[in-house]
């Protein structure tokens, strides 16, 4: 009997280290909560989720315009409709010095891993490092023309995508489908792409949880 108890005790002792080494599987790291901005427009509400992790510079730039209320009262001044539900719309400060903040560093899609798919928002620019306060929303897949590596603009670095529409794509399409003037321009540009009755951004605010 004593021998059996000793053997049982030894077996229990040998089992302890194995049990001690067993640990629960590590918990998965939750994905970061991305900020959202609601554009209340004269055509309806558009909500955009910002990629502050993948495109931190460009997303932070947009949030500065939002937080400083510099987008309140701006209009969607450009409709580029190539085909049904295919093209992009553009809004922003449009050269208004009182609304425009300093330019930012370019974050190409080849670095961020983002793409100009349906509903993507990106920042307009001329040369590298000139992007400020004008933004486009893609309708349809625009990766072949707006992503880096496709020759647009001439430097081939594309445009910096930094978020996507999560609510209100019907409003975006409505703006794209609005009649445009055949003769009007914006500061001498965009003839044939200027809406006859531009939609106004009444307010741009962060969406509170």
N, C-alpha and C positions, 0 to 999 in steps of 0.2 A: 504493500500500500504506500509506504513512504517513498519507495522507488518511483512509483507511478506519479506521485505528487511532485517529486523533484523534476522528473522528465516534463510533466505538464508545465511546471513553472519555467523551465528553460525554453520550451517552445513559445510560451507567452512572451518571454523576454526577447527572444529572437524576432518575434512579430512586431514589436514596438517600433524599431527603427523604420521598417517599411511603412507602417501606418503614419509615422511622423513625417516621412518624406512625401506622403500623398497630400497635395494641396489643391484647392479649388481652381478651376480654369480661370485665367485672368479675364476680367470684365472687358468687353469691347469698349474702346474709347468712343463716346458719343460724338456724332458729327457736330461741328460748330453751328450755332444758330445764326443764319445770315440775316442781315437787316433788310427790311422792305420799305419801299417808299410808295405812297399813293399820290398819283397825279389826278387831281379833280379837274376835269376839263369841261368845256362847254358842250362836249359831245358825249361825256360819260366818264366813268372812273377807270383808271389804268393802274394796276399795282405791279411794281417791279421788285424782284429779289436781286440783291447786289452780291457779286462774287468778291467779297472783301478779303478772302483767303487767296484765291487764285490770281486776282488782279487788284492788289491792295492800293496801288497808286491811283489808278483810274477810278475805282469805286469810291475812294476817299475824296477825290476831286468832286465827283457828283454829289456826295453828301455835304460837302462844303457849300455848294450852290443851294442845296435844299435847306440846310440849317440856317443859312444867311438870308433865306427867302428871296434869292435872286432869280428864281424861276417863276415866282408868282407874277402872272400877267404876261408872260411871254407867249408866243404863238407857234403853232406848227406851220412853218412858212414854206415848206417844200414837200411835195408829193412826187415821188418817182415811181410811177406805175408802169412796169414793163409788160405785164400780162395780168390776167385775173388772179387775184390773191398772190401776186409776186411783184416785189419791189421794196421800197422803204419810205419812211416818212422822217422828217427832220424838224427839230425844234430847239430852242435855246436862246442865248443872248443876242445872236446875230449881229455882232460887232458893237453892241451897246457898251460903251466904255464904263458906265456907272455900274453895270451888272457883271462885267467880266473880271475874272481873277487871273493870276499869273499862269502861264502855260506849264504843262506837266511833262514828265518823261514818258516816252512811248513804251507800252507793254504789248508787244506783238502776240498774236494768237499762237505762234510757234513756241512761245515761252510759257504762256498761261495755260495752254491746253484747251482753251475755250474756242468756240466756233460760231460763225454767224448763221445759226439755224433760225427757224421760224420763231419770232418773238424776242430775238437777242437785241439788247441795247448796246451801242458802242459810241465812242466819242469821235466827232468829226475832226479833221486836221488838214493841214497843207503839208509842210515839211515835217520831218521827225522832230519831236519836242515842241510842237506848236499847238497842240490840242488845248482847248480852254473850256468854253461853256456851251458848245453846240453838240447835240446828240441825235443819233438815228436809231430807229427801231426797224428791224428787218421783218418783212412779210414774205414767207416762203424761205427756202434754204438758199442763203446768199454766200455760202462758204467759198464757192468758186470765184467770186468777184471781190469779196471784202476781207477774207482771211489773208494772212501773210503767205508769201510764196506764189502768188498768182499775178504778180505784175501790177497791182493796184495799191497806192498810187505808183508813180514811176519808180520809186525806190523798192517796190516789191514787198514792203513790210506790212502792208495791209492796215487795217484799223483795229483799235484796241477795244475788244469786247469786254464787258464787265458786269453783265447781268442779263436777266431775261424776264419777260412778262409772265406773271403767274395768274393774273386776273385782268380781263378787259381786252383780250385780243379782238373781240368783235368791235370794240371802239377803235382800235388801231386800224382794222380793215375799213371801217366806216370813213376814217380820216383819209386813208389811201384812195378810196373810191370817190371822194368829193371832187366836183368839177374844178378844173384848173383854167387859168386865163391863158390864151394863146400868145399874149403880148406882154403881160406884166413880168417884172423882174424884181429881185431883191438886191439892191445896191449894184445893179447892172448885171446880175448873174441869174441863172436858173430860169431862163425864159422857157415857157411851156410847162413849168413844174410848180408854179406859184398858185396856191388855192385861191379861188374867187372869193371865198368867205373863210379865212383862216380860223381854225379852232384855237381857242385860248386855254392856256393852263391857268385855271383860277387859283389853284394852290398846289404846292408840292410839299408833303410832310412825311416824316417817318411814321410807319405803322407801329403803334404800341402793342406790346404783347397783351 
